[in-house]
Amino acid sequence: MKKYIIVLIAMAILLLCLCIYGWIKQESDKKQATTLQKDRIDAGNTIFSYYGKEAESFAESFDENVVYCLKYARNRETAMNYTIEDKKLIREVFNALTKVRVTGETDQRTEDFQDILTFELPMGKSCTLVFEAGNLVVGDKVYKISDAEDLWALTTQIALENEPEGHHENQHGDRHHE
């Protein structure tokens, strides 16, 4: 009888050890996954890396002389579209984008406050970055960002200094939509 009790106690201890090991491993895996995600955000990746290899390749080999134009869609209460061909301004916008960093995920979405930047490239290719209410949007994920002050200053400059597509001024300086 004592043998059975000793065997049962040994089995209970073994089972307890296995449960504790499983719990520790599970917690370790959760921590490692969280650390990997945080490392990706903190690694200094540009926002282009969130759009995949093609966007990363575009950023790594960026040359404003290869970009045909930058299309900027500014959607507030009304949508305004701008086409920028000034190579210096295209370079400035790209440089501002490379400074932007992702600081975390958010579920904040809005479709009535968007900034969409599309770099038009040869052979019908393009690289598009989408922002909603100052957050980066990649597919169905939304990321909070920092260091975007230069970018927003440039997009404001574009809106103030350029005529939106489909608009013209009459002789009295009033704007009309075509």
Secondary structure, DSSP 8 states (H G I E B T S, - for coil): -HHHHHHHHHHHHHHHHHHHHHHHHHHHHHHHHHHHHHHHHHTT--GGGGG-HHHHHHHHT--TTT--EEEEEEESSSEEEEEE--HHHHHHHHHHHHH-EEEEEE----SSSEEEEEEE-GGG-EEEEEEETTEEEETTEEEEEES-HHHHHHHHHHHHHS--TTEEE-TTS-EEE-
